[in-house]
């Protein structure tokens, strides 16, 4: 069947402009686009043209975890798009040079094949500095390759895509800028950063500004967050993407904390949590990032953790030590006790907090009032 003959252009445009005010953003649009073009998956993402850092904004039918962390810089279609004029779609089976080499690449063997992808088309819809908003459609081997007429039709949608994306961005900025949350973050002592659904920083509290201004390990550039550690940046982008998608109501795997290692110092602990903001008829996805510096842990935190979770004093001290980046062995040595005793205490902590892993425990504690109220009351 001819794909073009089944596409209702007006209905697709209506779905696109509905996304400007939709609580789930462009999620409904990319699902409709996927079915209209008989594709396996569709992804709208942002990509840094220099570092290849990638954030999946809206994803349907694909898994981006390993792509974001390992393979984005090896995507031949993405590399081709970066060197060509923006606002035009390019297809892997029509435009990528030397396609005969593609099956021998690591990207093809380790990501494309396991994902069940045979053909892809994509475009840079918008460019703001080094950051690109891109849209990709992928087809499986059971689908037909992309043809030039389909690419031409996608190109007709580009001006509408640009308009809709920019409209939603402006609404996002207006709402988050006026929302009471931005000012209320300033009462928190823990460094806190607010991201909009485009993974851009829209507000930092005073502690966050101070930390990022003095840090050589992480900083804000062009509205986006970077770290000195490339691996940490990729992990941070992945967790940010998960949080944003969860804020749109998607069911995604729970995230983990990100450790940002520092030379001769204990690592910063970064935790991202989804946040949905609603005002009148407009709902926006967002995320908060809490930055915990274990070298500045407040002294009364142990008492708060003890009261909040019903722990013994020894258990609370162990929980705080783990949040400060210490190992079980470190704690055993400091207390001059056996590792068996420490592990027994950790098992008891898991039971009382409903957690199963150390990372989950740290995430729970850092999102609890313990680390907020402690510093505020100093």
Protein Blocks (a to p, Z undefined) as FASTA:
>chain_A
ZZklmpcfklmmmmmmmmmmgmnlmmlmmmmmmmmnopabdcdddddfklopacdfbdgh
iafklmmmmmmmmmmklmmmmmpcehiacdfklmmghkllmmmpmklmmmmmmnopabdc
dddfbdghjbccdddddddfkbccddfklmmmmmmmmmmmmmmmmmmmmmmmmmmmmpmk
lmmmmmpmbdcddddfkopafbdcfklmmmmmmpckbcceehiacdfblklmmmmmmmmm
mmmmmmnopacddddddddddehiacdddddddddddehjbccdddddddddfklccfkl
mmmmmmmnopafklmmmmmmmmnopafklmmmmnopafklmmmmmmmmmmmnopabfklm
mmmmmmmmklmmmmmmZZ
